[in-house]
Amino acid sequence: MAPQTRSLPANATPISPAIGGMKRPANNWWLAVAFRPLFLAAALQAAAAVPLWIWIYTSGIAEVAGLPAMTWHAHEMVFGFLPPIMAGYLLSATPNWSGRLPTAGRPLALLVGLWLTGRLIPLVAPLPLALAADAAFPLAVSALLLREMRLGRSGQSRHGLMLFPVLAAAALAHRMLGNDPEMAATLARTGIAVAALLISAVGGRLVPSLTRNALAGRGAERVPAPYGRFDIFVLLATSIALPAWVLAPDAPFSAVLLAGAGLLQLARLLRWRGWLLRRGDIIALHVGYAWLVAGLLLASLSALPHFGVAADSALHALTAGAIGSMTLAVMSRLATTRGPGGHAGQRLCAVALLLVNVGALLRVAAPLFPEHYLHLVGAGAALWSLAYLLFASAQVQPSRSSASH
């Protein structure tokens, strides 16, 4: 059985138009729905944490927040960057399940404060306080989702309920066992695998749905096939291959499973006919999904030494590539269609989507050119972080526009 294959709603627009578009006082606009502050928080962290990591790496700093520097970097990008994006999506979707207004106002501000506490407190506090700070945000999100499940009118509110307790447990284990490099790497791969499965599950419904609507609107005769048994089979194959990669990334059987999953995902992507599209925001989703295909295939090749593919390239194809570009594509689409930011915000997001993919490409290619490794890593990090900074700028613009009303 594929774990968490229904973690998020399948519908393309997670916020009910009647609630997401409800007019509120201008000074409450920013905290009216969860994705706005949580997406901004994740974007600002991405814009700051990656350049900070490059400085730490090149400076030779060995330890940050009680963790080896490399482990701290993995911890912040997997257990710091991803949860607010997942929470922003899920908590913004809860009106579709419960019929209530979304989490907003002071509770939402407190939730963002918990996330920020988890990023800052471990830098200066002893381990017990660091662990409590790490777990506070995902457990608070779990409590909010549990409330919506009890109030919901359908079983859809159960989606994602177990995701955040799992993230909390993995974050705590990663911090406690961070001085064991092998265990820390395994736990980091666990978080990456969960995100990759979510991309496969949610993207597997979102991308073809939006593509089908766009092509049908143009009167195209060839549109993506409906979700069916093939998609379920692809999810099953991927849900077997990724745990194998988590536990035994260098094993030959993992290489076979990853290659099979990657080829099936490639066939799935081709069935969606993305080359017929003319809309950049939907093309960006196809490109993000293509990074998932690339990550699986590169992970397969990296498990076979005679191919000479660095595990570092495979890892960053899944993280900087698949996770970085797909989350930005989904965030940009949701943020620019649910706020009054206008064309300026859309243009910033379009540039950001281009930069995040170029940055990921440079990072994945860096191990192929050892003599230019640091330059490629630095350039890739700069472009990737600039992409998220542009997205954050696009999110600040709507609040100014809203305030002017």
Phi, psi and omega per residue, in radians:
M1 nan 2.336 -3.136
A2 -1.304 2.116 -3.108
P3 -1.224 2.335 3.024
Q4 1.007 0.594 -3.122
T5 -1.278 -0.201 3.076
R6 -2.096 0.723 -3.023
S7 -1.207 -0.471 -3.113
L8 -2.270 2.793 3.112
P9 -1.069 2.583 -3.103
A10 -1.424 -0.326 -3.049
N11 -1.162 2.593 -2.995
A12 -1.228 -0.579 3.135
T13 -2.027 1.863 -2.946
P14 -1.281 -0.266 -3.074
I15 -1.774 2.269 3.081
S16 -1.049 2.193 -3.105
P17 -0.999 -0.588 -3.098
A18 -1.180 -0.515 -3.112
I19 -1.728 -0.806 -3.122
G20 -1.065 -0.511 -3.128
G21 -1.703 0.123 -3.103
M22 -1.082 2.376 3.127
K23 -1.290 2.406 3.110
R24 -2.336 2.883 3.041
P25 -1.006 2.537 -3.039
A26 -1.001 -0.652 -3.073
N27 -1.303 -0.154 3.076
N28 -1.792 -0.026 -3.043
W29 -1.016 -0.718 -3.034
W30 -1.137 -0.561 -3.124
L31 -1.877 0.425 -3.095
A32 -1.384 -0.442 -3.113
V33 -2.612 2.584 -2.891
A34 -1.140 -0.589 -3.005
F35 -1.148 -0.468 -3.054
R36 -1.108 -1.055 -3.123
P37 -1.247 -0.564 -3.097
L38 -1.276 -0.701 3.053
F39 -1.114 -0.710 3.121
L40 -1.105 -0.730 3.127
A41 -1.045 -0.812 -3.140
A42 -1.117 -0.708 -3.123
A43 -1.137 -0.742 3.133
L44 -1.158 -0.626 3.092
Q45 -1.150 -0.757 3.112
A46 -1.063 -0.693 -3.121
A47 -1.173 -0.492 -3.087
A48 -1.731 -0.694 -2.967
A49 -1.227 -0.613 -3.105
V50 -1.248 -0.844 3.039
P51 -1.047 -0.639 3.089
L52 -1.075 -0.709 3.119
W53 -1.119 -0.717 3.121
I54 -1.057 -0.720 3.104
W55 -1.130 -0.754 3.116
I56 -1.069 -0.776 -3.094
Y57 -1.114 -0.831 -3.097
T58 -1.293 -0.393 3.129
S59 -1.449 -0.208 3.136
G60 1.357 0.335 3.098
I61 -1.180 2.258 -2.996
A62 -1.591 -0.468 -2.999
E63 -2.476 2.426 3.068
V64 -2.390 2.257 3.096
A65 0.952 0.650 3.112
G66 1.347 0.139 -3.135
L67 -2.106 2.647 2.929
P68 -0.940 2.520 -3.007
A69 -0.978 -0.742 -3.139
M70 -1.131 -0.673 3.114
T71 -1.156 -0.708 3.099
W72 -1.059 -0.761 3.122
H73 -1.033 -0.820 3.120
A74 -1.096 -0.702 -3.112
H75 -1.082 -0.804 -3.091
E76 -1.198 -0.629 -3.100
M77 -1.387 -0.543 -3.126
V78 -1.580 -0.862 -3.031
F79 -1.748 -0.082 3.055
G80 -1.862 -0.814 -3.054
F81 -1.336 -0.765 -3.029
L82 -1.256 -0.765 -3.050
P83 -0.983 -0.733 3.129
P84 -1.151 -0.514 3.094
I85 -1.194 -0.818 3.108
M86 -1.082 -0.751 -3.131
A87 -1.149 -0.724 3.123
G88 -1.042 -0.720 3.116
Y89 -1.156 -0.891 -3.050
L90 -1.164 -0.825 -3.085
L91 -1.209 -0.457 3.044
S92 -1.305 -0.372 -3.127
A93 -1.539 -0.206 -3.013
T94 -1.070 -0.489 3.072
P95 -1.033 -0.523 3.105
N96 -1.138 -0.409 -3.050
W97 -1.720 -0.719 -3.000
S98 -1.797 -0.297 -3.069
G99 1.331 0.119 -3.137
R100 -1.736 2.854 2.993
L101 -1.088 2.602 -3.119
P102 -1.213 2.857 3.024
T103 -0.979 2.171 -3.000
A104 -2.704 3.027 3.039
G105 1.147 -2.414 -3.052
R106 -1.069 -0.750 3.093
P107 -1.024 -0.659 3.121
L108 -1.203 -0.717 3.092
A109 -1.066 -0.719 3.094
L110 -1.116 -0.642 3.130
L111 -1.128 -0.769 3.088
V112 -1.089 -0.668 3.097
G113 -1.087 -0.668 3.086
L114 -1.111 -0.734 3.112
W115 -1.079 -0.786 -3.139
L116 -1.112 -0.654 3.080
T117 -1.042 -0.708 3.124
G118 -1.147 -0.397 3.117
R119 -1.511 -0.556 -3.001
L120 -1.705 -0.751 -3.051
I121 -1.004 -0.762 -3.130
P122 -1.077 -0.310 3.131
L123 -1.216 -0.432 -3.026
V124 -2.251 -0.227 -3.003
A125 -1.727 2.769 3.045
P126 -1.190 2.951 -3.000
L127 -0.959 -0.806 -3.113
P128 -1.008 -0.747 3.110
L129 -1.207 -0.633 3.105
A130 -1.099 -0.718 3.119
L131 -1.123 -0.761 3.128
A132 -1.093 -0.719 3.135
A133 -1.151 -0.677 3.130
D134 -1.088 -0.708 -3.025
A135 -1.475 -0.314 -2.974
A136 -1.071 -0.815 -3.065
F137 -1.150 -0.946 -3.126
P138 -1.081 -0.580 3.113
L139 -1.243 -0.633 3.084
A140 -1.135 -0.719 3.081
V141 -1.089 -0.693 3.101
S142 -1.045 -0.728 3.141
A143 -1.122 -0.701 3.113
L144 -1.150 -0.711 3.115
L145 -1.187 -0.617 3.099
L146 -1.123 -0.697 3.088
R147 -1.058 -0.770 -3.134
E148 -1.168 -0.592 3.113
M149 -1.093 -0.692 -3.122
R150 -1.238 -0.537 -3.115
L151 -1.593 -0.230 -3.015
G152 -1.169 2.709 3.140
R153 -1.688 -0.040 3.120
S154 -2.589 2.955 -3.130
G155 -1.245 -0.102 -3.088
Q156 -1.097 -0.444 -3.114
S157 -1.228 -0.124 3.068
R158 -1.390 -0.262 -3.092
H159 -1.076 2.284 3.054
G160 1.400 -0.035 -3.052
L161 -1.066 -0.666 -3.099
M162 -1.479 -0.189 -3.061
L163 -1.091 -0.777 -3.024
F164 -1.335 -0.620 2.965
P165 -1.051 -0.644 3.089
V166 -1.124 -0.758 3.110
L167 -1.113 -0.676 3.108
A168 -1.090 -0.807 -3.139
A169 -1.102 -0.750 -3.131
A170 -1.159 -0.676 3.119
A171 -1.119 -0.747 3.120
L172 -1.119 -0.776 3.132
A173 -1.109 -0.683 -3.128
H174 -1.134 -0.680 3.130
R175 -1.270 -0.714 -3.106
M176 -1.215 -0.603 -3.070
L177 -1.823 0.275 -3.034
G178 -1.108 -0.376 3.130
N179 -1.416 -0.076 2.998
D180 -1.724 1.788 -3.006
P181 -1.004 -0.697 -3.104
E182 -1.179 -0.768 3.135
M183 -1.176 -0.709 3.118
A184 -1.080 -0.715 3.125
A185 -1.143 -0.684 3.121
T186 -1.110 -0.752 -3.139
L187 -1.196 -0.641 3.076
A188 -1.126 -0.740 3.093
R189 -1.098 -0.542 3.096
T190 -1.068 -0.834 3.107
G191 -1.085 -0.697 3.117
I192 -1.142 -0.707 3.141
A193 -1.119 -0.700 3.097
V194 -1.065 -0.769 3.123
A195 -1.121 -0.706 3.128
A196 -1.127 -0.680 3.086
L197 -1.142 -0.658 3.088
L198 -1.125 -0.711 3.080
I199 -1.063 -0.748 3.137
S200 -1.130 -0.731 -3.081
A201 -1.311 -0.913 -3.083
V202 -1.324 -0.805 3.112
G203 -1.075 -0.545 -3.140
G204 -1.163 -0.291 3.039
R205 -1.835 -0.715 -3.069
L206 -1.158 -0.870 -3.034
V207 -1.110 -0.901 3.131
P208 -1.152 -0.534 3.118
S209 -1.118 -0.853 3.119
L210 -1.143 -0.663 3.116
T211 -1.122 -0.761 3.141
R212 -1.056 -0.772 -3.141
N213 -1.117 -0.740 -3.120
A214 -1.147 -0.763 -3.119
L215 -1.239 -0.682 3.117
A216 -1.134 -0.607 3.116
G217 -1.131 -0.444 3.086
R218 -1.590 -0.009 -3.128
G219 1.369 0.355 -3.137
A220 -1.191 2.486 -3.131
E221 -1.444 -0.483 -3.077
R222 -1.829 2.015 -3.137
V223 -2.257 2.839 3.129
P224 -0.998 2.514 3.092
A225 -1.190 2.595 3.096
P226 -1.077 2.719 3.085
Y227 -1.037 2.291 -3.064
G228 -2.706 -2.728 -3.049
R229 -1.120 -0.602 3.125
F230 -1.072 -0.746 3.130
D231 -1.092 -0.713 3.110
I232 -1.102 -0.709 3.126
F233 -1.125 -0.709 3.113
V234 -1.082 -0.734 3.113
L235 -1.110 -0.714 3.105
L236 -1.077 -0.796 3.141
A237 -1.095 -0.708 -3.132
T238 -1.217 -0.633 -3.132
S239 -1.258 -0.262 3.019
I240 -1.577 -0.710 -3.063
A241 -1.207 -0.722 -3.084
L242 -1.164 -0.759 3.035
P243 -1.050 -0.613 3.075
A244 -1.088 -0.702 3.093
W245 -1.145 -0.677 3.132
V246 -1.068 -0.816 -2.999
L247 -1.515 -0.581 -3.059
A248 -2.532 1.248 -3.033
P249 -1.149 -0.342 -3.098
D250 -1.797 0.066 -3.068
A251 -1.401 2.500 3.097
P252 -1.024 -0.649 -3.136
F253 -1.159 -0.563 3.059
S254 -1.137 -0.700 3.114
A255 -1.033 -0.743 -3.134
V256 -1.149 -0.813 -3.119
L257 -1.117 -0.731 3.138
L258 -1.169 -0.701 3.110
A259 -1.105 -0.761 3.110
G260 -1.068 -0.794 3.134
A261 -1.121 -0.717 3.141
G262 -1.103 -0.735 3.136
L263 -1.198 -0.658 3.083
L264 -1.144 -0.703 3.099
Q265 -1.145 -0.615 3.084
L266 -1.116 -0.789 3.095
A267 -1.057 -0.703 3.111
R268 -1.076 -0.789 -3.136
L269 -1.093 -0.721 -3.132
L270 -1.156 -0.545 3.105
R271 -1.128 -0.321 -3.106
W272 -1.497 -0.143 2.996
R273 1.009 0.806 -3.106
G274 -1.137 -0.399 -3.121
W275 -1.195 -0.210 3.113
L276 -1.526 -0.118 -3.049
L277 -1.370 2.703 3.030
R278 -2.146 -0.116 -3.109
R279 -1.618 2.115 -3.061
G280 -1.104 -0.629 -3.091
D281 -1.164 -0.582 3.117
I282 -1.430 -0.616 3.049
I283 -1.017 -0.663 3.129
A284 -1.047 -0.616 3.092
L285 -1.171 -0.676 3.078
H286 -1.121 -0.724 3.126
V287 -1.122 -0.736 3.097
G288 -1.050 -0.713 3.120
Y289 -1.204 -0.581 3.089
A290 -1.084 -0.552 3.069
W291 -1.128 -0.593 3.061
L292 -1.096 -0.762 3.079
V293 -1.031 -0.835 -3.126
A294 -1.082 -0.723 -3.138
G295 -1.091 -0.758 3.126
L296 -1.119 -0.764 -3.113
L297 -1.216 -0.690 3.095
L298 -1.166 -0.647 3.082
A299 -1.103 -0.645 3.085
S300 -1.120 -0.817 -3.120
L301 -1.171 -0.595 -3.129
S302 -1.197 -0.376 3.099
A303 -1.352 -0.169 -3.132
L304 -2.000 1.795 -2.961
P305 -0.970 -0.563 -3.036
H306 -1.241 -0.187 3.069
F307 -1.460 -0.336 3.066
G308 1.220 0.401 3.110
V309 -1.585 2.180 -3.099
A310 -1.259 2.407 3.063
A311 -1.046 -0.512 3.109
D312 -1.058 -0.669 3.126
S313 -1.167 -0.763 3.128
A314 -1.101 -0.765 -3.126
L315 -1.037 -0.786 -3.087
H316 -1.405 -0.318 2.954
A317 -1.139 -0.645 3.104
L318 -1.351 -0.612 -3.053
T319 -1.585 -1.247 3.141
A320 -1.078 -0.600 -3.101
G321 -1.444 -1.320 -3.025
A322 -1.131 -0.935 -3.091
I323 -1.203 -0.818 -3.088
G324 -1.094 -0.798 -3.077
S325 -1.403 -0.644 -3.109
M326 -1.223 -0.750 3.112
T327 -1.117 -0.697 3.128
L328 -1.158 -0.654 3.119
A329 -1.132 -0.765 3.130
V330 -1.185 -0.775 3.131
M331 -1.062 -0.762 -3.108
S332 -1.128 -0.751 -3.132
R333 -1.108 -0.799 -3.117
L334 -1.173 -0.786 -3.060
A335 -1.186 -0.661 -3.083
T336 -1.422 -0.316 3.111
T337 -1.705 -0.166 -3.117
R338 -2.005 0.255 3.115
G339 -2.463 2.853 -3.096
P340 -1.514 0.557 -3.051
G341 -1.256 -0.447 3.072
G342 1.328 -2.854 -3.015
H343 -1.197 -0.500 -3.126
A344 -1.083 -0.799 3.099
G345 -1.116 -0.661 3.124
Q346 -1.140 -0.690 3.120
R347 -1.151 -0.727 3.105
L348 -1.066 -0.741 -3.140
C349 -1.158 -0.637 3.112
A350 -1.099 -0.763 3.087
V351 -1.130 -0.711 3.139
A352 -1.051 -0.726 -3.130
L353 -1.137 -0.629 3.067
L354 -1.157 -0.801 -3.083
L355 -1.154 -0.676 -3.091
V356 -1.135 -0.593 3.119
N357 -1.308 -0.685 3.079
V358 -1.147 -0.729 3.106
G359 -1.070 -0.738 3.109
A360 -1.120 -0.715 3.137
L361 -1.069 -0.751 3.108
L362 -1.119 -0.695 -3.126
R363 -1.175 -0.703 3.137
V364 -1.206 -0.617 -3.107
A365 -1.371 -0.320 -3.019
A366 -0.930 -0.777 -3.133
P367 -1.106 -0.308 3.126
L368 -1.308 -0.282 -3.079
F369 -2.248 1.336 -3.047
P370 -0.962 -0.600 -3.098
E371 -1.250 -0.337 3.119
H372 -2.035 0.318 -2.999
Y373 -0.982 -0.917 -3.076
L374 -1.130 -0.645 3.117
H375 -1.145 -0.736 3.136
L376 -1.192 -0.731 3.110
V377 -1.086 -0.777 -3.137
G378 -1.117 -0.761 3.132
A379 -1.153 -0.731 3.119
G380 -1.097 -0.746 3.124
A381 -1.112 -0.714 -3.131
A382 -1.100 -0.788 -3.120
L383 -1.199 -0.741 -3.125
W384 -1.084 -0.791 -3.137
S385 -1.220 -0.639 3.095
L386 -1.086 -0.624 3.111
A387 -1.031 -0.791 -3.131
Y388 -1.267 -0.521 3.063
L389 -1.170 -0.674 3.083
L390 -1.135 -0.708 3.087
F391 -1.081 -0.751 3.111
A392 -1.062 -0.692 3.113
S393 -1.102 -0.670 3.110
A394 -1.128 -0.528 -3.137
Q395 -1.358 -0.504 3.115
V396 -1.282 -0.602 -3.115
Q397 -1.015 -0.780 -3.141
P398 -1.023 -0.641 -3.118
S399 -1.108 -0.601 3.101
R400 -1.196 -0.729 3.116
S401 -1.096 -0.728 -3.137
S402 -1.136 -0.706 -3.103
A403 -1.132 -0.505 -3.122
S404 -1.221 -0.313 3.104
H405 -1.476 nan nan
